[in-house]
């Protein structure tokens, strides 16, 4: 993972933007009729969207473009810019409908139109370039990466353009590190490993974004959910269950309908009633709480439910398990008094830390706040929001963290702590969430009877540990490269007898492991021992037991683990090791 200071990052962004211009020049040299559109810097480099007309440009064209960029780079010594009038800009870019559209928009905003030039190439631009590209950009620190399609301005109603992506870093070493990391990420791609390890599948007949889980994948899901429930049960949660559909009135009352009705799967009954497939669980849980009157002595009430929700995601946004239409949430909601909220949220914080710690994730809490300049996007008053955000901020500090604040990232009904996890490749993912909600109890008139016999407004805490099991598994598969810890592995042990003479002893070992609740397979196939061992390791099995004459005669076993080989050990000592590892939920 390559890290940069703010100043280095700013300089690198300017270099990347400069390379987008350099690419545009190379394109125009080879395709004079091509119409340039926009070419920004991005996190790992740059891109330029181009209309090549009837010309077909593919990845094989990139070599020529890149060669031209390196040839022209020494001539790019100084950037200059000039301000031009609207008419002059239109004259310069006459025939380029995309630049003309941008020019008109700039003019409508009353902003100055600027052109930047370097090395004999001029483009419409706001600035932000390397001052002396030839001196600042090593010729081996960038490369053109790939060609893709992109709609103009990201609107599918517009024309499809050709997007050329480039990679750019401060040095060749940084570029090589990035490329190596990306190749490792490809090898760990959860879509690839999910297929190879037989965890899940998709069917065109079922539909995109609707994963189907195999026995092996279902086992992993259940074990993960069981781990979360084990932690929640200790904290006093109880399980509830809710239907998959609801009348639209529930979401009108909660506020979800107005904001998300276009993202819902909607159902009209034969009687003309409108229902929706639930996209979240919290409104249902409020109705379980609202079923009767509560005393302050009963508080808090902690409900947990692992269930599917459904969202009408756009087809182009779906991606493996990362973005799906059926989402399994390990959802929980706490209904409590205001003075109990900090204690309850601290307990959720501890559950999050214990769960992710078992997988070796490093967590960083991010505080997602409302945007005070856009209160119309949120439920509730400024006072309620400030109070809720203060509670969350203080909790992070009390837990020894430093809140990273994200303005405008809150949900419409409450601020939240989003936990950011770094995986083994250094990539950051948003995982668990704790949300303090003072608005939904208000909308549903949720209260308890306090010591004075008065109605006291309660608060609601939303607590998702994995959040989406699908998305969490996509992260976990890539984090571990499919090498799940032993307690989570679908098959924990494979037994491989050297030949048929050892099958009876191997079966005895199989029966003992099975009777001790170890997930074990006995491979009595006709393949060679070496092939059987390779297949077990390709399936990421934590332990392979090999049984030959030596083991049979000595009443022992040889075990090939992921990182070591244990020869001549007793089955009892191996089972003791396994049980300790499984009970502790350690990584191995």
Residue, then its C-alpha position, 0 to 999 in steps of 0.5 A: x500500500x502506497x501512502x502520501x502526505x497531503x502535499x504529496x497527494x496534491x502534487x500527485x493529483x496535479x501530475x495525474x491531471x497533466x497526464x490526462x492532457x498528455x493523453x488527449x494530445x496523443x489521441x488527437x495526433x492519431x485521431x484528429x477527428x476525435x472529440x475530447x470531452x473531460x479528463x480528470x485525475x482519479x485515485x490511481x491515475x486519470x482518464x479521458x472520455x473521448x468520442x471517436x465517432x465510427x472509429x473503434x478503439x480498444x486496449x491494443x491501441x493503448x501502446x501507441x498512445x502511451x508511446x506518443x505520450x512518452x515521446x511528447x513528455x520532454x517537450x512539456x516544460x511549462x504550462x500557460x493559461x489564458x482567459x477567453x471570451x465565450x465567443x472566442x471559446x466557441x470559435x476555438x472548439x467549434x464542432x466539438x459538441x461536448x466542449x461547447x456544452x461545457x462552455x455554455x454551462x460555464x457562461x451560464x454560471x458567470x464564471x471565467x473561461x480558461x484554456x491551459x496549454x503545454x507542449x503545443x496542446x491546448x484544452x479547456x480546463x480549470x487548472x491544477x497541473x504540474x508546473x514543469x511536467x518534463x522535470x516532475x513526471x518520471x517517464x516510467x511512472x505511468x502507463x495506460x491501463x484499459x479502455x471502457x465505455x462511459x456515457x457522456x456525463x454519466x447519463x445513460x440517455x446520452x451517447x456512449x463514449x470511449x474512456x481511456x484509463x491511465x495509472x500514474x504514481x510518483x515513481x515507477x516503484x509505486x506504480x509497480x507496487x500498485x499493479x502487484x497489489x491489483x493482481x493480488x486483488x484479482x486473485x482474491x476476487x470474491x466472485x472468482x473464489x466464491x465459484x472455485x470454493x462453491x459458496x454461492x451462484x447466480x442464475x439468469x432465471x432467478x435474476x441479477x443481484x439475487x445470490x443463491x447459496x450452496x450448502x458450503x456457503x450457507x454453512x458459513x453464513x449461519x456460522x457468522x450469524x451465530x457468532x454475532x448472535x452469541x455476542x448479542x445474547x450475552x448483551x441481553x438481546x432477544x430475537x424477533x421475526x418480521x414479514x418481508x412485506x408491508x403496507x406502504x403506510x408503515x414507510x409513510x409514517x417512518x419517512x422512508x416512502x417519500x425518500x426511497x419509494x423509487x428504490x422499493x419493490x412494490x406490490x399491488x394486491x388484487x384488492x388494490x392495496x399497495x405493499x412494498x418488499x421491505x428495504x429495511x427492518x427498523x419500522x417493523x421493529x417499532x411496531x413490535x415495541x409499540x404493541x403494549x405500554x412499557x414502564x421505565x423498569x422494563x427498559x431497555x428492550x433489545x430486538x435482533x433479527x437476521x432477515x432479508x431486505x430488498x432494494x431495486x438496485x440498478x442493473x449496472x450497479x450490481x457486482x457479485x456480493x458487494x451490491x445485490x438486490x436481496x440483502x441479509x441484514x443482521x439487524x438489531x434495534x434497542x429501545x431505551x431511555x435517553x440516559x441509557x443510550x450511551x451504555x447501550x451504544x458502548x455495548x454495541x461498540x464492544x460487540x463490533x470490536x470483538x467480532x472484527x477482531x476475530x478476523x484481524x481487521x483494524x477498525x477506525x470509527x467514522x462519525x457521519x453527521x448531518x449537513x446543517x445547510x441542508x436540514x430539509x434532507x433530514x427528519x427532526x430538529x437541529x437541537x435533536x441532531x446536535x444532541x445525538x451527534x454529541x452522544x456518538x462523538x463522546x462514545x468514540x472518545x470514551x473508547x479511546x478513538x478519535x472521531x473522523x467526522x463526515x459532514x452530510x453522511x448521516x442517514x436521514x433519520x439519525x447520525x451514526x458511527x460507521x466503522x471503517x475496516x482495513x483488509x489484508x491488502x490495505x483497502x478500506x471498507x465501511x462495515x458495522x454501524x451504530x446509529x442513534x435515532x431520536x426521530x423515529x420514536x417521535x414519528x411513531x410516538x414511542x414512549x415509556x411510563x417514567x417514575x412520575x407516571x408520565x409519558x417519556x419519549x424514548x430513543x432508538x439505537x440501530x446496530x448492524x454488526x455485519x450489516x449486509x452478510x453478502x457484502x461482509x462475506x465479499x470483504x472477508x473472502x478477499x481479506x482471507x483469500x478464501x483461507x477461512x479460520x478453522x472455526x468458519x471453514x466449511x470443511x475443517x479436515x480432509x483425510x487422505x489415505x495413501x492407498x486402500x490398505x489404509x482406508x479402514x484406519x482412515x475411517x476410524x479417524x473420520x468417525x472419531x472426528x465426526x463424533x467430536x463435531x469436526x467437519x471432516x471429509x474422507x477422500x477414498x477416490x482413485x486419484x493419487x495421494x498428491x492430487x488429493x492433497x492438492x485438491x484439499x489445499x485448493x479448497x483452502x481446507x485448514x488441515x489435511x491428515x495423511x494416513x500411510x503405513x507409518x501412521x497406521x503402524x504407530x496409531x498416529x497421524x501426519x497433519x499438513x496444516x496451512x503453515x506447518x507439518x505435524x508428523x507422528x502426533x496422536x489423534x487426541x492431541x490434534x483434536x485438542x488443538x482443533x477444539x481450542x482453535x475453534x472455541x477461541x475463534x482464532x485466525x490460523 
